[in-house]
Amino acid sequence: MGQTLTEKILEDHLVEGELETGEEIGIEIDQVLTQDTTGTLVWLQFEALDLDDVQTELAAQYCDHQTYQFDFKNTDDHRFLRSAAGTFGAHFSRPGNGICHNVHKENFAAPGKTMLGSDSHTPTPGGLGELAIGSGGLDVAVAMGGGPYYIEMPEVVNVRLEGELPDWATAKDVILELLRRLSVKGGVGKVLEYTGPGVETLTVPERTTITNMGTELGATTSIFPTDEETEDYLSRLGREDEYVEIGPDEDAEYADEIVVDLSDLEPLIAQPSMPDNVVPVSEVAGTEVDQCIIGSCTNGAYEDILPAAKMLEGREINKTTDLIVAPGSKQASELLAREGWVAEMMAAGVNFSEATCGACIGIGHVPASDSVSLRTFNRNFEGRSGIEDDSVYLCSPEVATAAALKGEIVDPRDLADELGDLEAPGLEMPEKYDGSKADLISPDEAPDDGLIKGPNIGDVPLKDELDSHLAGPTLLKMEDNITTDHIIPATQDILMYRSNIPKLSEFTLSRVDDEFAQRALDADGGFLVAGENYGQGSSREHAALCPMYLGVEGVLAQSFARIHKANLFNFGLIPLEIDEETYEKIDEGDDVEIVDDVAEAVRSGQEEFTVRVNDDWEATAHLDASAREREILADGGKLSHTKKQAESGGDSPAPADD
Amino acid sequence: MGQTLTEKILEDHLVEGELETGEEIGIEIDQVLTQDTTGTLVWLQFEALDLDDVQTELAAQYCDHQTYQFDFKNTDDHRFLRSAAGTFGAHFSRPGNGICHNVHKENFAAPGKTMLGSDSHTPTPGGLGELAIGSGGLDVAVAMGGGPYYIEMPEVVNVRLEGELPDWATAKDVILELLRRLSVKGGVGKVLEYTGPGVETLTVPERTTITNMGTELGATTSIFPTDEETEDYLSRLGREDEYVEIGPDEDAEYADEIVVDLSDLEPLIAQPSMPDNVVPVSEVAGTEVDQCIIGSCTNGAYEDILPAAKMLEGREINKTTDLIVAPGSKQASELLAREGWVAEMMAAGVNFSEATCGACIGIGHVPASDSVSLRTFNRNFEGRSGIEDDSVYLCSPEVATAAALKGEIVDPRDLADELGDLEAPGLEMPEKYDGSKADLISPDEAPDDGLIKGPNIGDVPLKDELDSHLAGPTLLKMEDNITTDHIIPATQDILMYRSNIPKLSEFTLSRVDDEFAQRALDADGGFLVAGENYGQGSSREHAALCPMYLGVEGVLAQSFARIHKANLFNFGLIPLEIDEETYEKIDEGDDVEIVDDVAEAVRSGQEEFTVRVNDDWEATAHLDASAREREILADGGKLSHTKKQAESGGDSPAPADD
């Protein structure tokens, strides 16, 4: 039986398990990527592991989320990251050099490699045949230490592309069409592998727009085979020697197949406030637009901005619409500046920004109240733009530019008819991507003189081995569907403490009960109680780390969200499932004791635990965990576990086999 | 007896008083300028005056301080300002189009005109022979309504320039040298008029660097005569028809004379944390530098950035030093982009920002903790950069660029020796300033469809006429030297409420007593008591408006800072001077009653008032006010006063005489 491309790459990197859907496998990681809001914790964890040097083929630290540096804590984070990259041997990309995914694509992404990144849009290089997966920061730290990455073997789905995009339809419309069809949950547990005759009609920049935004389908990752387009792109980057021809076997078996005829596509738009709320642009034409932004890791490349620049040449934007262009990389900015396009855009009324994620995560250029913003980004979750009740639409650069010119949403084909002289800009790549690399500092060039920690950068707390006896008060009783945003809010005023666990912990669950953190600290031990689906939302590991710092020993919930449960293991908090009756009966303040020898029971594979409440009544709680997860939990979390393994001469983390 | 240039322009615009030093004069205003942190209040006041249209020759509303738009309140402010400009007839410069002083200089500044602006660096166009004065927003609103601007006739000081600047010395070094000699108080109550043979050796962009930063000397304004350089500059702007030859009479008499020999100057630098803490760069050479920023209204012009670009061409900045270039106007950005310089700067490692005040007021690119930042700005007050205990140095673009290349402070002459091929870049103007005007929306082009107020934009509270009987509790007793920063802090979290007086008022005096605002509201009347020099610092009128909103009736202080005292009149709060004994005796919470018929006494010119405390003891308080100030105070502040005059058919505000 033939293999999919995904299976081939996984097999090449397999160090544990078998490639059976749903089974846990361990794979070797070639490249890692971190950014500034997750990277500080990654390096603090790397430091806590007592490791000297990065063991992967390549590690790259980018500064892209808070490059406007609103607060000295942001600037301190960037300085710390530079010092960590220099000390431990990673490439360092300075603030202003661009978004991690764009800069990585330009400089490091390569066919056949595996990559782990502490950012959800890590799958971007799938457009060049790299298998790239987003994860929590601790997994990245361990991978940098040479340890394998563990994941349940996903289903591989064939997305078969046919035909060719017509004028004014773009790669963005391909992924918007998939979101329209599959919804934001349609890719969960799956790798989307693109095949079919439509593939060769798409350039690599178009492919990476699709793989990037595959994240919004919930996919583990997305990947394209390589071909002449890939080779051509690498050659323009001056990296033709990194080209490898890879693809699925002809008789590869997929779990499912989806067919998209590119020639059927038209300009699409995701309405507020979900990326899958997709309709043809024409359906919402006429909506007045206050702000348009072109940029982000999805549509911030040279090839994304050039069409906008061509459309703007010799024109002026509408007087009551702002148009901000924030390139995805400084290389894109530099090439566009060198060719005169930056001047043309400015002349048309564009506010040309430094290269940054910025507005995509609500940092800068927050929309006005009760206004419409069209953005070429990948997410329009309510409030993500920085204001509650926002109206953010997602679309291609062409659609955003058309709206900026007209002052309202308009199908660019209709605008072209109206103006008479507006041509479909198409897609054009530069002859050579020959921008400067001044802002990408290699491990050799970076000063190796230790970590520079500002006053806001603390250490990562380590947890001791799990106790035999766990007892303490019920610190908080919560309802169903508590999200990681409830546990650790992501707003800017709190975000800036991501490197400072003691301070960040003060905000733990503050949206539920603003006295919780102090109560937990005072109690020095205890449990959280919650209803169904506890910990849903982002993969933010701070949502487990901060409760751990406050002394929380475990969580009793009716059910857990998958990623958060993994994070609870990773930070040494026992996640126990309880039934509805127990949930109803237990109250905040009740004294809880786990009657079993917890450490022993966890290691031995015991699934049922006896919980004694107020020395009065008992209930059964359930632990659902793999053998690996049990070892991690019993050792006090993944950091302590990994450290213990290294000290005992175990094989993880260990030098990579190069 | 001959006249100074200042006297000539004032005489041309005089509507009240005589040109005697220290006497109050009223002058007609030709142009007004506002920006986004002061402009919202200006227009709310203009609205409160029930006026229909701007009456000055020209009004221009710029958006430059918070163009990164951290919060929707910033974006709402910009939208409101656009709607106000359209509704009332002002030019509107969009966020991203540049700093008010730079854009005004390029588009509107003209010899012989008078200008009032609600920004302290309003004197910038003095470099083109315009008499431009910074003031509070209410004065700007009244001037826009056609009312005269009242000011004490300043002394006119002759700053005689001789010689010519040597290589590597710049206009920035001229003003730094004056600061070194005169200190930040050296220009208080004075107009600095530049004369002498050195004038013609300076281009207009150099002159405006000097007039701009004259503000740091405390000067009322600074002004140059016009000559061939002025005509040439206006001609490159396409505004040669606005040239007028103006200058002092040969036998003009000045209050004082200062001589600066330009040929003696060398690269200078202001050390932390005061603009007059000036030494030669060589004295602090070797200091490690983490961040350099080129921009601001002082050194953000095309002519300021081009030398930096030339120095950077073909080079790369130091790996551990960040260099941010934030142009003063989009025109500068566009011209530099068109000529390839933006690409060159990016290639060298520059983070190229949108055109903004930004970092100069601590908005974005805040320095890292315990780090050195070199900036081409005009102020380095402690904490202004956004972090307490900062180390901000002020210098020319050449010195900042040299530091970015070397990674430490270095005299650029020494760096030139070291590198061998680094030439002094000199100063070069573009043939034509032919950038786009897409972002400068004229009153005709702007939508005239009413004010758009977001939820954070309130109305301006109006005060009733002064009561005959004033009595209430002592709401707060304060020490000497309370600043306007104590009264209304200027940090970003509070700054965003500048258009929302009820909300902003909650922060009134919170740095002294965080329960003050609620206490004052509850009391609904009462007095503040303070020691010497109450209200020193900025001209922020919110420091009078917010106490007024909270119901405060007056301030009893040992002495008042000049501008704040004027603001107290403007917002209808009676400023009474008390002696030390009274200050010592009165306590917080004491009941205070002014025994006189206050309204009558204020209008009649009475200077001594009897204050009765706790119905127990009495003291004498003193009111020092001009007849005009007494009328304003008695009418309930300048807004109510102006409105009353307009309603009674008085001549202010009235149409300008064109």
Interface residues (C-beta under 8 A of the other chain):
Chain A: T67 Y68 Q69 F70 D71 F72 N74 T75 D76 H78 R79 R82 R94 P95 G96 D290 Q291 E316 I317 K319 T320 D322 I324 K330 S333 E334 L335 A337 R338 G340 V342 A343 M346 A347 A348 G349 N351 F352 S353 E354 I363 G364 H365 V366 P367 A368 S369 D370 S371 G386 I387 G435 S436 A438 D439 I441 E445 A446 P447 G454 P455 N456 Q492
Chain B: T67 Y68 Q69 F70 D71 F72 N74 T75 D76 H78 R79 R82 R94 P95 G96 D290 Q291 E316 I317 K319 T320 D322 I324 K330 S333 E334 L335 A337 R338 G340 V342 A343 M346 A347 A348 G349 N351 F352 S353 E354 I363 G364 H365 V366 P367 A368 S369 D370 S371 G386 I387 G435 S436 A438 D439 I441 E445 A446 P447 G454 P455 N456 Q492
